[in-house]
Amino acid sequence: MPLILETAPVNDPVTLEEVKEHIHVDFNDEDARIADFIKAATQRLDGRDGSLGRCLVTQTWNLTLDRFASEIAIPLPPCQSIDAITYVDPDGVTQTLAPTEYQAFALGTVEGAKVRPAYGKSWPTIRNVPEAVTITFTAGFGDDPEDIPEPIRTAIKMRVGHLFEHRESVVIGSGFITETPDGAEDFVRDHKTWSF
């Protein structure tokens, strides 16, 4: 079930100004470094590789499947919309499924959306090839930082504060960040998705 980011978020879950206020920085010399820390802290939580298992700010993803299931769970909640469903037909031609052929439900919920054939319909016949079905969907709490739940925003600000305080021992882009500041994990615990 490959997930590919199609369109990245335009905004971060917190603004540079909010973080600077949180960490009591009133000069611009460290803006680039703080912006990098915001990206690093966000990546720890957001999207396919984030610890929350959900999208924060609006972004578009492609979910690729080998076949249609009777009901397809859309990962990375909250799902705002199903933008397209394409499939490889028996002749090997990629087709786009009309929106009237499927039903999306639980859109916008933190539990996650699902897609199934519309009432009285069934999924089309597909060619038996890997990655025959692609679902393009938009996910996230919204376009603006204010749309993100405050506990998540607070956790990001706490992480950035921790990274800024210990900036000499932190390497951005290495995939390694020092230990989470006390309490930051408590802010995001209720927003994690779990799969079994």
N, CA and C atoms as an extended XYZ file, in Angstrom:
588
Properties=species:S:1:pos:R:3:atomname:S:1:resname:S:1:resid:I:1 pbc="F F F"
N         0.832       -1.170        0.000 N   MET     1
C         0.000        0.000        0.000 CA  MET     1
C         0.887        1.247        0.000 C   MET     1
N         1.549        1.526       -1.136 N   PRO     2
C         2.384        2.724       -1.186 CA  PRO     2
C         1.574        4.011       -1.060 C   PRO     2
N         2.112        4.929       -0.312 N   LEU     3
C         1.541        6.270       -0.155 CA  LEU     3
C         2.569        7.270       -0.666 C   LEU     3
N         2.162        8.069       -1.636 N   ILE     4
C         3.065        9.044       -2.228 CA  ILE     4
C         2.481       10.435       -2.029 C   ILE     4
N         3.295       11.341       -1.517 N   LEU     5
C         2.862       12.728       -1.344 CA  LEU     5
C         2.811       13.392       -2.710 C   LEU     5
N         1.636       13.850       -3.085 N   GLU     6
C         1.423       14.512       -4.376 CA  GLU     6
C         1.620       16.026       -4.254 C   GLU     6
N         0.997       16.633       -3.257 N   THR     7
C         1.099       18.076       -3.034 CA  THR     7
C         1.368       18.321       -1.556 C   THR     7
N         2.518       18.903       -1.265 N   ALA     8
C         2.908       19.169        0.124 CA  ALA     8
C         2.108       20.347        0.684 C   ALA     8
N         2.038       20.445        2.006 N   PRO     9
C         1.343       21.585        2.616 CA  PRO     9
C         1.994       22.909        2.225 C   PRO     9
N         1.166       23.925        2.082 N   VAL    10
C         1.662       25.262        1.760 CA  VAL    10
C         2.177       25.952        3.022 C   VAL    10
N         1.516       25.703        4.150 N   ASN    11
C         1.863       26.347        5.420 CA  ASN    11
C         2.374       25.323        6.425 C   ASN    11
N         3.028       25.812        7.453 N   ASP    12
C         3.411       24.976        8.587 CA  ASP    12
C         2.298       25.027        9.629 C   ASP    12
N         2.253       24.053       10.543 N   PRO    13
C         1.222       24.058       11.586 CA  PRO    13
C         1.371       25.198       12.593 C   PRO    13
N         2.551       25.779       12.670 N   VAL    14
C         2.797       26.936       13.533 CA  VAL    14
C         3.567       27.965       12.711 C   VAL    14
N         3.400       29.226       13.050 N   THR    15
C         4.124       30.274       12.328 CA  THR    15
C         5.449       30.574       13.023 C   THR    15
N         6.347       31.149       12.258 N   LEU    16
C         7.634       31.565       12.813 CA  LEU    16
C         7.421       32.549       13.961 C   LEU    16
N         6.485       33.457       13.788 N   GLU    17
C         6.219       34.469       14.821 CA  GLU    17
C         5.721       33.825       16.118 C   GLU    17
N         4.837       32.830       15.995 N   GLU    18
C         4.330       32.137       17.189 CA  GLU    18
C         5.456       31.440       17.940 C   GLU    18
N         6.321       30.793       17.183 N   VAL    19
C         7.422       30.065       17.819 CA  VAL    19
C         8.397       31.040       18.467 C   VAL    19
N         8.714       32.126       17.787 N   LYS    20
C         9.632       33.108       18.369 CA  LYS    20
C         9.064       33.680       19.660 C   LYS    20
N         7.763       33.910       19.696 N   GLU    21
C         7.136       34.384       20.930 CA  GLU    21
C         7.233       33.315       22.016 C   GLU    21
N         7.016       32.058       21.630 N   HIS    22
C         7.066       30.952       22.597 CA  HIS    22
C         8.461       30.806       23.214 C   HIS    22
N         9.495       30.973       22.389 N   ILE    23
C        10.859       30.773       22.895 CA  ILE    23
C        11.530       32.093       23.287 C   ILE    23
N        10.766       33.172       23.273 N   HIS    24
C        11.241       34.492       23.710 CA  HIS    24
C        12.437       34.981       22.895 C   HIS    24
N        12.291       34.918       21.570 N   VAL    25
C        13.310       35.445       20.663 CA  VAL    25
C        12.700       36.641       19.948 C   VAL    25
N        13.338       37.801       20.063 N   ASP    26
C        12.788       38.997       19.428 CA  ASP    26
C        13.737       39.598       18.396 C   ASP    26
N        14.668       38.801       17.894 N   PHE    27
C        15.585       39.249       16.852 CA  PHE    27
C        15.457       38.283       15.671 C   PHE    27
N        15.970       38.690       14.510 N   ASN    28
C        15.776       37.910       13.282 CA  ASN    28
C        16.974       37.055       12.889 C   ASN    28
N        18.059       37.133       13.630 N   ASP    29
C        19.280       36.425       13.255 CA  ASP    29
C        19.091       34.913       13.165 C   ASP    29
N        18.194       34.369       13.955 N   GLU    30
C        18.012       32.917       14.023 CA  GLU    30
C        16.781       32.428       13.250 C   GLU    30
N        16.158       33.292       12.442 N   ASP    31
C        14.915       32.916       11.757 CA  ASP    31
C        15.066       31.669       10.887 C   ASP    31
N        16.138       31.589       10.112 N   ALA    32
C        16.327       30.429        9.231 CA  ALA    32
C        16.478       29.148       10.050 C   ALA    32
N        17.234       29.219       11.120 N   ARG    33
C        17.423       28.047       11.979 CA  ARG    33
C        16.096       27.641       12.630 C   ARG    33
N        15.343       28.611       13.132 N   ILE    34
C        14.051       28.309       13.768 CA  ILE    34
C        13.094       27.706       12.740 C   ILE    34
N        13.097       28.232       11.512 N   ALA    35
C        12.246       27.673       10.451 CA  ALA    35
C        12.619       26.216       10.174 C   ALA    35
N        13.919       25.911       10.174 N   ASP    36
C        14.357       24.511       10.009 CA  ASP    36
C        13.866       23.645       11.164 C   ASP    36
N        13.928       24.173       12.371 N   PHE    37
C        13.446       23.420       13.535 CA  PHE    37
C        11.936       23.191       13.463 C   PHE    37
N        11.197       24.169       12.950 N   ILE    38
C         9.748       23.980       12.768 CA  ILE    38
C         9.504       22.829       11.797 C   ILE    38
N        10.243       22.799       10.697 N   LYS    39
C        10.103       21.706        9.719 CA  LYS    39
C        10.441       20.365       10.368 C   LYS    39
N        11.539       20.315       11.116 N   ALA    40
C        11.952       19.061       11.754 CA  ALA    40
C        10.917       18.588       12.770 C   ALA    40
N        10.426       19.500       13.599 N   ALA    41
C         9.428       19.133       14.612 CA  ALA    41
C         8.130       18.685       13.958 C   ALA    41
N         7.747       19.337       12.869 N   THR    42
C         6.532       18.959       12.146 CA  THR    42
C         6.686       17.578       11.528 C   THR    42
N         7.830       17.314       10.914 N   GLN    43
C         8.060       16.007       10.285 CA  GLN    43
C         8.011       14.865       11.289 C   GLN    43
N         8.361       15.133       12.523 N   ARG    44
C         8.269       14.089       13.558 CA  ARG    44
C         6.831       13.646       13.787 C   ARG    44
N         5.857       14.508       13.487 N   LEU    45
C         4.448       14.228       13.777 CA  LEU    45
C         3.602       13.984       12.536 C   LEU    45
N         3.901       14.624       11.437 N   ASP    46
C         3.000       14.759       10.289 CA  ASP    46
C         3.200       13.701        9.214 C   ASP    46
N         2.090       13.333        8.569 N   GLY    47
C         2.137       12.536        7.350 CA  GLY    47
C         2.477       11.075        7.544 C   GLY    47
N         2.840       10.452        6.451 N   ARG    48
C         3.103        9.011        6.409 CA  ARG    48
C         4.165        8.580        7.421 C   ARG    48
N         5.204        9.349        7.565 N   ASP    49
C         6.311        8.954        8.435 CA  ASP    49
C         6.241        9.573        9.828 C   ASP    49
N         5.246       10.393       10.078 N   GLY    50
C         5.115       11.052       11.373 CA  GLY    50
C         4.529       10.141       12.430 C   GLY    50
N         4.833       10.436       13.675 N   SER    51
C         4.394        9.571       14.775 CA  SER    51
C         2.892        9.619       15.017 C   SER    51
N         2.194       10.651       14.516 N   LEU    52
C         0.746       10.725       14.718 CA  LEU    52
C        -0.026        9.856       13.729 C   LEU    52
N         0.567        9.548       12.582 N   GLY    53
C        -0.144        8.754       11.587 CA  GLY    53
C        -1.285        9.523       10.947 C   GLY    53
N        -1.182       10.837       10.896 N   ARG    54
C        -2.224       11.672       10.299 CA  ARG    54
C        -1.581       12.903        9.663 C   ARG    54
N        -2.363       13.587        8.835 N   CYS    55
C        -1.898       14.824        8.211 CA  CYS    55
C        -2.344       16.011        9.045 C   CYS    55
N        -1.488       16.998        9.128 N   LEU    56
C        -1.811       18.188        9.908 CA  LEU    56
C        -2.392       19.282        9.015 C   LEU    56
N        -1.565       19.893        8.179 N   VAL    57
C        -2.028       20.938        7.270 CA  VAL    57
C        -2.396       20.279        5.938 C   VAL    57
N        -3.367       20.846        5.228 N   THR    58
C        -3.883       20.282        3.975 CA  THR    58
C        -2.761       19.858        3.033 C   THR    58
N        -2.871       18.621        2.534 N   GLN    59
C        -1.917       18.043        1.598 CA  GLN    59
C        -2.615       16.955        0.791 C   GLN    59
N        -2.074       16.641       -0.379 N   THR    60
C        -2.690       15.658       -1.269 CA  THR    60
C        -1.775       14.445       -1.403 C   THR    60
N        -2.387       13.262       -1.307 N   TRP    61
C        -1.657       11.997       -1.341 CA  TRP    61
C        -2.249       11.059       -2.383 C   TRP    61
N        -1.409       10.140       -2.880 N   ASN    62
C        -1.858        9.034       -3.720 CA  ASN    62
C        -1.680        7.742       -2.939 C   ASN    62
N        -2.760        6.997       -2.804 N   LEU    63
C        -2.746        5.673       -2.186 CA  LEU    63
C        -2.853        4.662       -3.315 C   LEU    63
N        -1.876        3.771       -3.435 N   THR    64
C        -1.865        2.786       -4.507 CA  THR    64
C        -2.135        1.404       -3.934 C   THR    64
N        -3.056        0.690       -4.586 N   LEU    65
C        -3.473       -0.644       -4.146 CA  LEU    65
C        -3.388       -1.621       -5.316 C   LEU    65
N        -3.253       -2.893       -4.998 N   ASP    66
C        -3.228       -3.920       -6.045 CA  ASP    66
C        -4.621       -4.248       -6.557 C   ASP    66
N        -5.633       -3.995       -5.732 N   ARG    67
C        -7.012       -4.327       -6.117 CA  ARG    67
C        -7.973       -3.510       -5.275 C   ARG    67
N        -9.216       -3.527       -5.682 N   PHE    68
C       -10.272       -2.901       -4.888 CA  PHE    68
C       -10.666       -3.840       -3.758 C   PHE    68
N       -10.871       -3.306       -2.575 N   ALA    69
C       -11.454       -4.063       -1.461 CA  ALA    69
C       -12.915       -3.637       -1.360 C   ALA    69
N       -13.723       -4.412       -0.667 N   SER    70
C       -15.136       -4.042       -0.558 CA  SER    70
C       -15.288       -2.660        0.069 C   SER    70
N       -14.438       -2.356        1.019 N   GLU    71
C       -14.409       -1.036        1.648 CA  GLU    71
C       -12.944       -0.678        1.857 C   GLU    71
N       -12.572        0.502        1.439 N   ILE    72
C       -11.169        0.921        1.500 CA  ILE    72
C       -11.018        2.010        2.555 C   ILE    72
N       -10.180        1.738        3.550 N   ALA    73
C        -9.872        2.735        4.584 CA  ALA    73
C        -8.812        3.689        4.032 C   ALA    73
N        -9.086        4.961        4.157 N   ILE    74
C        -8.147        5.985        3.697 CA  ILE    74
C        -7.235        6.347        4.869 C   ILE    74
N        -5.921        6.167        4.698 N   PRO    75
C        -4.998        6.470        5.802 CA  PRO    75
C        -4.816        7.980        5.987 C   PRO    75
N        -4.086        8.334        6.993 N   LEU    76
C        -3.679        9.715        7.275 CA  LEU    76
C        -4.857       10.661        7.496 C   LEU    76
N        -5.729       10.338        8.448 N   PRO    77
C        -6.871       11.216        8.705 CA  PRO    77
C        -6.416       12.575        9.247 C   PRO    77
N        -7.280       13.558        9.226 N   PRO    78
C        -8.617       13.547        8.654 CA  PRO    78
C        -8.581       13.750        7.138 C   PRO    78
N        -9.365       12.947        6.429 N   CYS    79
C        -9.472       13.041        4.972 CA  CYS    79
C       -10.522       14.091        4.637 C   CYS    79
N       -10.124       15.088        3.882 N   GLN    80
C       -11.052       16.151        3.482 CA  GLN    80
C       -11.883       15.751        2.268 C   GLN    80
N       -11.244       15.059        1.314 N   SER    81
C       -11.960       14.702        0.088 CA  SER    81
C       -11.256       13.567       -0.640 C   SER    81
N       -12.048       12.837       -1.420 N   ILE    82
C       -11.501       11.878       -2.376 CA  ILE    82
C       -11.491       12.624       -3.704 C   ILE    82
N       -10.313       12.869       -4.250 N   ASP    83
C       -10.188       13.700       -5.442 CA  ASP    83
C       -10.308       12.907       -6.731 C   ASP    83
N        -9.855       11.664       -6.717 N   ALA    84
C        -9.946       10.823       -7.914 CA  ALA    84
C        -9.664        9.376       -7.535 C   ALA    84
N       -10.268        8.480       -8.290 N   ILE    85
C        -9.932        7.058       -8.211 CA  ILE    85
C        -9.658        6.608       -9.639 C   ILE    85
N        -8.442        6.126       -9.866 N   THR    86
C        -8.088        5.601      -11.181 CA  THR    86
C        -7.759        4.126      -11.040 C   THR    86
N        -7.896        3.400      -12.157 N   TYR    87
C        -7.617        1.965      -12.145 CA  TYR    87
C        -7.172        1.538      -13.538 C   TYR    87
N        -6.494        0.409      -13.592 N   VAL    88
C        -6.065       -0.170      -14.857 CA  VAL    88
C        -7.125       -1.190      -15.259 C   VAL    88
N        -7.769       -0.953      -16.407 N   ASP    89
C        -8.838       -1.859      -16.844 CA  ASP    89
C        -8.244       -3.142      -17.438 C   ASP    89
N        -9.072       -4.138      -17.770 N   PRO    90
C        -8.545       -5.412      -18.278 CA  PRO    90
C        -7.687       -5.276      -19.537 C   PRO    90
N        -7.865       -4.199      -20.311 N   ASP    91
C        -7.069       -3.984      -21.523 CA  ASP    91
C        -5.755       -3.257      -21.236 C   ASP    91
N        -5.516       -2.912      -19.969 N   GLY    92
C        -4.283       -2.231      -19.601 CA  GLY    92
C        -4.345       -0.726      -19.730 C   GLY    92
N        -5.555       -0.182      -19.892 N   VAL    93
C        -5.738        1.259      -20.038 CA  VAL    93
C        -6.144        1.848      -18.685 C   VAL    93
N        -5.507        2.949      -18.305 N   THR    94
C        -5.868        3.615      -17.054 CA  THR    94
C        -7.168        4.387      -17.246 C   THR    94
N        -8.118        4.130      -16.361 N   GLN    95
C        -9.435        4.764      -16.406 CA  GLN    95
C        -9.652        5.545      -15.114 C   GLN    95
N       -10.483        6.570      -15.183 N   THR    96
C       -10.881        7.328      -13.997 CA  THR    96
C       -12.311        6.955      -13.655 C   THR    96
N       -12.516        6.551      -12.420 N   LEU    97
C       -13.841        6.156      -11.956 CA  LEU    97
C       -14.680        7.409      -11.692 C   LEU    97
N       -15.886        7.430      -12.232 N   ALA    98
C       -16.780        8.577      -12.013 CA  ALA    98
C       -17.151        8.663      -10.537 C   ALA    98
N       -17.223        9.864       -9.978 N   PRO    99
C       -17.584       10.016       -8.559 CA  PRO    99
C       -18.946        9.415       -8.209 C   PRO    99
N       -19.821        9.258       -9.185 N   THR   100
C       -21.132        8.646       -8.922 CA  THR   100
C       -21.034        7.146       -8.693 C   THR   100
N       -19.872        6.569       -8.969 N   GLU   101
C       -19.677        5.127       -8.840 CA  GLU   101
C       -19.201        4.711       -7.448 C   GLU   101
N       -18.823        5.670       -6.633 N   TYR   102
C       -18.337        5.328       -5.294 CA  TYR   102
C       -18.889        6.302       -4.271 C   TYR   102
N       -18.801        5.890       -3.022 N   GLN   103
C       -19.278        6.704       -1.904 CA  GLN   103
C       -18.143        6.849       -0.900 C   GLN   103
N       -17.855        8.082       -0.533 N   ALA   104
C       -16.883        8.349        0.526 CA  ALA   104
C       -17.664        8.746        1.763 C   ALA   104
N       -17.309        8.174        2.888 N   PHE   105
C       -17.992        8.547        4.123 CA  PHE   105
C       -16.983        8.728        5.236 C   PHE   105
N       -17.426        9.406        6.288 N   ALA   106
C       -16.590        9.780        7.432 CA  ALA   106
C       -15.490       10.759        7.022 C   ALA   106
N       -15.755       11.551        5.978 N   LEU   107
C       -14.806       12.601        5.591 CA  LEU   107
C       -14.708       13.624        6.713 C   LEU   107
N       -13.503       14.099        6.953 N   GLY   108
C       -13.287       15.129        7.961 CA  GLY   108
C       -13.232       14.629        9.389 C   GLY   108
N       -13.391       13.332        9.584 N   THR   109
C       -13.346       12.801       10.947 CA  THR   109
C       -11.926       12.403       11.312 C   THR   109
N       -11.621       12.466       12.584 N   VAL   110
C       -10.283       12.074       13.027 CA  VAL   110
C       -10.105       10.562       13.002 C   VAL   110
N       -11.210        9.820       12.913 N   GLU   111
C       -11.113        8.361       12.841 CA  GLU   111
C       -10.676        7.905       11.455 C   GLU   111
N       -10.978        8.670       10.428 N   GLY   112
C       -10.560        8.324        9.081 CA  GLY   112
C       -11.722        7.985        8.169 C   GLY   112
N       -11.564        8.340        6.906 N   ALA   113
C       -12.606        8.117        5.904 CA  ALA   113
C       -12.497        6.719        5.308 C   ALA   113
N       -13.578        6.326        4.668 N   LYS   114
C       -13.633        5.054        3.959 CA  LYS   114
C       -14.303        5.296        2.613 C   LYS   114
N       -13.995        4.433        1.652 N   VAL   115
C       -14.593        4.504        0.324 CA  VAL   115
C       -15.125        3.123       -0.019 C   VAL   115
N       -16.319        3.100       -0.604 N   ARG   116
C       -16.895        1.838       -1.077 CA  ARG   116
C       -17.740        2.157       -2.303 C   ARG   116
N       -18.135        1.125       -3.044 N   PRO   117
C       -18.987        1.397       -4.211 CA  PRO   117
C       -20.286        2.076       -3.781 C   PRO   117
N       -20.812        2.930       -4.651 N   ALA   118
C       -22.092        3.583       -4.383 CA  ALA   118
C       -23.183        2.518       -4.308 C   ALA   118
N       -24.296        2.880       -3.690 N   TYR   119
C       -25.410        1.939       -3.530 CA  TYR   119
C       -25.806        1.363       -4.897 C   TYR   119
N       -25.889        0.046       -4.957 N   GLY   120
C       -26.275       -0.645       -6.180 CA  GLY   120
C       -25.163       -0.780       -7.201 C   GLY   120
N       -23.971       -0.336       -6.876 N   LYS   121
C       -22.830       -0.393       -7.803 CA  LYS   121
C       -21.800       -1.383       -7.273 C   LYS   121
N       -20.845       -1.708       -8.116 N   SER   122
C       -19.714       -2.533       -7.687 CA  SER   122
C       -18.455       -1.954       -8.317 C   SER   122
N       -17.332       -2.339       -7.761 N   TRP   123
C       -16.073       -1.862       -8.312 CA  TRP   123
C       -15.899       -2.426       -9.721 C   TRP   123
N       -15.233       -1.701      -10.603 N   PRO   124
C       -15.009       -2.214      -11.962 CA  PRO   124
C       -13.983       -3.348      -11.963 C   PRO   124
N       -14.008       -4.120      -13.022 N   THR   125
C       -13.013       -5.176      -13.212 CA  THR   125
C       -11.682       -4.513      -13.554 C   THR   125
N       -10.636       -5.008      -12.938 N   ILE   126
C        -9.311       -4.430      -13.174 CA  ILE   126
C        -8.375       -5.489      -13.728 C   ILE   126
N        -7.294       -5.037      -14.275 N   ARG   127
C        -6.240       -5.930      -14.741 CA  ARG   127
C        -5.475       -6.432      -13.521 C   ARG   127
N        -5.090       -7.678      -13.549 N   ASN   128
C        -4.374       -8.281      -12.422 CA  ASN   128
C        -2.886       -7.911      -12.498 C   ASN   128
N        -2.600       -6.672      -12.108 N   VAL   129
C        -1.224       -6.172      -12.075 CA  VAL   129
C        -1.012       -5.456      -10.747 C   VAL   129
N         0.210       -5.387      -10.290 N   PRO   130
C         0.459       -4.627       -9.062 CA  PRO   130
C         0.099       -3.152       -9.261 C   PRO   130
N        -0.363       -2.546       -8.183 N   GLU   131
C        -0.672       -1.118       -8.165 CA  GLU   131
C        -1.679       -0.729       -9.246 C   GLU   131
N        -2.731       -1.532       -9.378 N   ALA   132
C        -3.754       -1.298      -10.404 CA  ALA   132
C        -4.735       -0.193      -10.026 C   ALA   132
N        -4.798        0.159       -8.752 N   VAL   133
C        -5.768        1.146       -8.273 CA  VAL   133
C        -5.018        2.283       -7.573 C   VAL   133
N        -5.381        3.508       -7.905 N   THR   134
C        -4.809        4.675       -7.224 CA  THR   134
C        -5.941        5.578       -6.749 C   THR   134
N        -5.908        5.905       -5.470 N   ILE   135
C        -6.879        6.831       -4.888 CA  ILE   135
C        -6.125        8.102       -4.511 C   ILE   135
N        -6.530        9.200       -5.102 N   THR   136
C        -5.947       10.501       -4.776 CA  THR   136
C        -6.875       11.180       -3.781 C   THR   136
N        -6.310       11.594       -2.652 N   PHE   137
C        -7.137       12.201       -1.609 CA  PHE   137
C        -6.424       13.390       -0.980 C   PHE   137
N        -7.231       14.293       -0.436 N   THR   138
C        -6.722       15.456        0.277 CA  THR   138
C        -6.981       15.242        1.762 C   THR   138
N        -5.949       15.454        2.561 N   ALA   139
C        -6.058       15.205        4.001 CA  ALA   139
C        -5.479       16.375        4.777 C   ALA   139
N        -5.837       16.442        6.044 N   GLY   140
C        -5.333       17.475        6.938 CA  GLY   140
C        -6.477       18.176        7.646 C   GLY   140
N        -6.138       18.867        8.727 N   PHE   141
C        -7.147       19.588        9.504 CA  PHE   141
C        -7.624       20.853        8.798 C   PHE   141
N        -6.809       21.409        7.914 N   GLY   142
C        -7.169       22.629        7.197 CA  GLY   142
C        -5.931       23.293        6.627 C   GLY   142
N        -6.142       24.432        5.972 N   ASP   143
C        -5.053       25.128        5.288 CA  ASP   143
C        -4.197       25.990        6.206 C   ASP   143
N        -4.766       26.437        7.297 N   ASP   144
C        -4.101       27.421        8.144 CA  ASP   144
C        -3.660       26.824        9.479 C   ASP   144
N        -2.626       27.403       10.086 N   PRO   145
C        -2.176       26.908       11.388 CA  PRO   145
C        -3.285       26.859       12.436 C   PRO   145
N        -4.209       27.816       12.382 N   GLU   146
C        -5.289       27.866       13.375 CA  GLU   146
C        -6.236       26.671       13.273 C   GLU   146
N        -6.205       25.953       12.142 N   ASP   147
C        -7.072       24.784       11.955 CA  ASP   147
C        -6.563       23.552       12.702 C   ASP   147
N        -5.302       23.562       13.083 N   ILE   148
C        -4.676       22.418       13.748 CA  ILE   148
C        -5.067       22.435       15.221 C   ILE   148
N        -5.393       21.264       15.805 N   PRO   149
C        -5.714       21.243       17.241 CA  PRO   149
C        -4.583       21.863       18.069 C   PRO   149
N        -4.965       22.652       19.033 N   GLU   150
C        -3.985       23.390       19.842 CA  GLU   150
C        -2.986       22.480       20.558 C   GLU   150
N        -3.375       21.303       21.064 N   PRO   151
C        -2.363       20.452       21.699 CA  PRO   151
C        -1.227       20.059       20.746 C   PRO   151
N        -1.551       19.843       19.473 N   ILE   152
C        -0.513       19.501       18.493 CA  ILE   152
C         0.373       20.712       18.242 C   ILE   152
N        -0.222       21.867       18.087 N   ARG   153
C         0.559       23.091       17.871 CA  ARG   153
C         1.472       23.376       19.067 C   ARG   153
N         0.957       23.170       20.265 N   THR   154
C         1.763       23.385       21.471 CA  THR   154
C         2.935       22.414       21.508 C   THR   154
N         2.691       21.158       21.150 N   ALA   155
C         3.771       20.166       21.136 CA  ALA   155
C         4.858       20.560       20.143 C   ALA   155
N         4.468       21.060       18.978 N   ILE   156
C         5.464       21.489       17.992 CA  ILE   156
C         6.275       22.657       18.540 C   ILE   156
N         5.617       23.620       19.150 N   LYS   157
C         6.348       24.761       19.734 CA  LYS   157
C         7.301       24.291       20.835 C   LYS   157
N         6.853       23.321       21.647 N   MET   158
C         7.730       22.789       22.699 CA  MET   158
C         8.942       22.086       22.096 C   MET   158
N         8.719       21.312       21.039 N   ARG   159
C         9.836       20.624       20.381 CA  ARG   159
C        10.816       21.634       19.790 C   ARG   159
N        10.281       22.656       19.135 N   VAL   160
C        11.154       23.677       18.555 CA  VAL   160
C        11.933       24.388       19.658 C   VAL   160
N        11.272       24.706       20.762 N   GLY   161
C        11.970       25.328       21.886 CA  GLY   161
C        13.104       24.461       22.393 C   GLY   161
N        12.849       23.162       22.478 N   HIS   162
C        13.880       22.225       22.930 CA  HIS   162
C        15.038       22.187       21.928 C   HIS   162
N        14.711       22.108       20.641 N   LEU   163
C        15.757       22.078       19.620 CA  LEU   163
C        16.563       23.376       19.623 C   LEU   163
N        15.888       24.491       19.798 N   PHE   164
C        16.573       25.782       19.804 CA  PHE   164
C        17.494       25.896       21.012 C   PHE   164
N        17.006       25.457       22.146 N   GLU   165
C        17.810       25.519       23.367 CA  GLU   165
C        19.059       24.651       23.258 C   GLU   165
N        18.942       23.528       22.554 N   HIS   166
C        20.059       22.578       22.411 CA  HIS   166
C        20.556       22.553       20.967 C   HIS   166
N        20.549       23.687       20.300 N   ARG   167
C        20.821       23.739       18.868 CA  ARG   167
C        22.225       23.316       18.478 C   ARG   167
N        23.160       23.429       19.352 N   GLU   168
C        24.528       23.048       18.990 CA  GLU   168
C        24.697       21.540       18.880 C   GLU   168
N        23.807       20.788       19.524 N   SER   169
C        23.946       19.332       19.481 CA  SER   169
C        22.936       18.686       18.540 C   SER   169
N        22.227       19.487       17.740 N   VAL   170
C        21.191       18.963       16.856 CA  VAL   170
C        21.634       19.117       15.416 C   VAL   170
N        21.462       18.038       14.642 N   VAL   171
C        21.768       18.085       13.224 CA  VAL   171
C        20.458       17.931       12.462 C   VAL   171
N        20.070       18.925       11.689 N   ILE   172
C        18.839       18.876       10.899 CA  ILE   172
C        19.081       17.990        9.683 C   ILE   172
N        18.095       17.174        9.349 N   GLY   173
C        18.173       16.341        8.159 CA  GLY   173
C        18.815       14.995        8.387 C   GLY   173
N        19.310       14.733        9.566 N   SER   174
C        19.949       13.449        9.820 CA  SER   174
C        18.949       12.388       10.230 C   SER   174
N        17.692       12.799       10.457 N   GLY   175
C        16.678       11.858       10.917 CA  GLY   175
C        16.757       11.612       12.408 C   GLY   175
N        17.659       12.318       13.106 N   PHE   176
C        17.822       12.117       14.547 CA  PHE   176
C        17.640       13.444       15.252 C   PHE   176
N        16.783       13.452       16.222 N   ILE   177
C        16.573       14.646       17.038 CA  ILE   177
C        16.700       14.217       18.489 C   ILE   177
N        17.245       15.080       19.306 N   THR   178
C        17.421       14.728       20.707 CA  THR   178
C        16.095       14.410       21.362 C   THR   178
N        16.149       13.899       22.548 N   GLU   179
C        14.972       13.445       23.295 CA  GLU   179
C        13.860       14.490       23.342 C   GLU   179
N        12.633       14.005       23.248 N   THR   180
C        11.456       14.872       23.289 CA  THR   180
C        11.397       15.609       24.620 C   THR   180
N        11.090       16.901       24.581 N   PRO   181
C        10.972       17.625       25.846 CA  PRO   181
C         9.828       17.070       26.684 C   PRO   181
N        10.012       17.119       27.991 N   ASP   182
C         8.978       16.625       28.904 CA  ASP   182
C         7.648       17.274       28.589 C   ASP   182
N         6.625       16.471       28.512 N   GLY   183
C         5.276       16.979       28.315 CA  GLY   183
C         4.837       17.086       26.870 C   GLY   183
N         5.736       17.223       25.914 N   ALA   184
C         5.329       17.383       24.513 CA  ALA   184
C         4.567       16.156       24.025 C   ALA   184
N         5.014       14.980       24.419 N   GLU   185
C         4.332       13.748       24.000 CA  GLU   185
C         2.921       13.680       24.569 C   GLU   185
N         2.717       14.193       25.769 N   ASP   186
C         1.376       14.205       26.357 CA  ASP   186
C         0.395       15.016       25.516 C   ASP   186
N         0.864       16.082       24.884 N   PHE   187
C        -0.020       16.932       24.089 CA  PHE   187
C        -0.535       16.226       22.841 C   PHE   187
N         0.222       15.297       22.290 N   VAL   188
C        -0.180       14.673       21.027 CA  VAL   188
C        -0.744       13.268       21.187 C   VAL   188
N        -0.669       12.697       22.364 N   ARG   189
C        -1.092       11.312       22.581 CA  ARG   189
C        -2.506       11.042       22.062 C   ARG   189
N        -3.452       11.926       22.341 N   ASP   190
C        -4.843       11.713       21.936 CA  ASP   190
C        -5.070       11.889       20.441 C   ASP   190
N        -4.083       12.371       19.720 N   HIS   191
C        -4.239       12.612       18.288 CA  HIS   191
C        -3.541       11.555       17.441 C   HIS   191
N        -2.947       10.543       18.055 N   LYS   192
C        -2.291        9.474       17.304 CA  LYS   192
C        -3.328        8.530       16.724 C   LYS   192
N        -3.012        7.992       15.553 N   THR   193
C        -3.838        6.926       14.997 CA  THR   193
C        -3.130        5.618       15.293 C   THR   193
N        -3.888        4.583       15.447 N   TRP   194
C        -3.340        3.275       15.775 CA  TRP   194
C        -3.844        2.270       14.752 C   TRP   194
N        -2.984        1.374       14.316 N   SER   195
C        -3.426        0.302       13.425 CA  SER   195
C        -2.926       -1.014       13.981 C   SER   195
N        -3.710       -2.024       13.754 N   PHE   196
C        -3.381       -3.345       14.293 CA  PHE   196
C        -3.306       -4.360       13.184 C   PHE   196
